[in-house]
Amino acid sequence: MPNAKITGTGWYVPDNVVTNDDLSKVMDTNDQWIVERTGIKERRWVKDRKFVGAAALAEPAARMALEKAGKTPADIDLIVFSTMTPDYVLPASSCILQKKLGAVNAGAFDVVAACSGFIYGLSCAEKFVKSGMNKCVLMVGAELFSNRLDPSDRSTTVLFGDGAGAVVIEPTDEEGGILSTHVHADGGNYEILYVPAGGSYDPISKGEHERIYNEGLQFLQMKGQELFKIGVQRFSEAIMEALTHNGFKIEDIDVFIPHQANARIIEMVARRMKLRPDQSIVNIDKYGNTTAASIPIALCEALDKGMIKKGDLVVMAAFGSGLTWGSAAIRWI
Ligand code: ACO
């Protein structure tokens, strides 16, 4: 069985910077509250939101990852696209991306695991490659959430940003690469973070618009404090599972890349796990929570800054709607 290696990485965020001060002009919030509670200073939102979808954000990230891997779109034999903001109800955004790239030889499917989307998608890609089925998998996490946020809900709108990250995964005979991935879910708690209407359960169909819009059911509903506590717990479990599975200890981690949900969650997890401050990658101040894109964007930034070297142990962990959580352990080669 071959190992699976990340051979290319890419990312993209829209140019349009939205600062906390910008938001304070349109809703009852302020820079101090947002920075103290979340660590977010600014985020990127697509400016002209009409007829732009997650696949449009994914395309430049994917092209960058392919270039770094020395691959062309025709080399891709599978696209795994993690998003909770697909372009359409159907088809999958992976198919839209396939068309944009001209990746004519690729199978394509989407993964819906919200903020854990990158870990879930990576886990799928890893298995397809390690099984020998696929030789060049493009795995993308992309989110265009700004046009689904409730402008009257300051507690959710300030948190999220648009963006995309991509990795190319190929088989290798070298030791290392993706050592393990683990994914988990607790559907019993799905109502802690969900969008009640717009799916098949409560479709936004003729005659239902008024009720749904009046109650704001098309928007994200979040029980922030409950989520915070569960998040700290699940993040910690996810890290331990990745380490225990591979026989590692906390001090073996060279770089920890958490999903960027909240700087305070990351700090609490780091304190609990006794991680050194220099072990964790934190960039939520610049991009907010980009959900499925947050880990690959942070990975790209860490690589660009030379923070990840060959041979390093990189541990990733995420937590999000579902509720879902999971981890990945990667020996960088
Ligand atoms: N600006 C100013 N005040 C605000 C804002 C804001 N943007 N938002 C809320 N407030 C107010 C509230 O109304 C409340 O006021 P009150 O005391 O008068 O009622 C007060 O601030 C405190 O609100 P809390 O909700 O208790 O604030 P908290 O400290 O819990 O922070 C936050 C809220 C940042 C959302 C936090 O709970 C959190 O990060 N939770 C976890 C989110 C998360 O992990 N998401 C990851 C998954 S996302 C996904 O999967 C899609």
Boltz pocket constraint, residues with backbone or C-beta under 6 A from the ligand:
constraints:
  - pocket:
      binder: B
      contacts: [[A, 28], [A, 29], [A, 30], [A, 33], [A, 34], [A, 37], [A, 38], [A, 113], [A, 114], [A, 115], [A, 116], [A, 154], [A, 155], [A, 156], [A, 158], [A, 193], [A, 223], [A, 224], [A, 225], [A, 227], [A, 228], [A, 231], [A, 261], [A, 262], [A, 265], [A, 289], [A, 291], [A, 319], [A, 320], [A, 321]]
      max_distance: 6.0
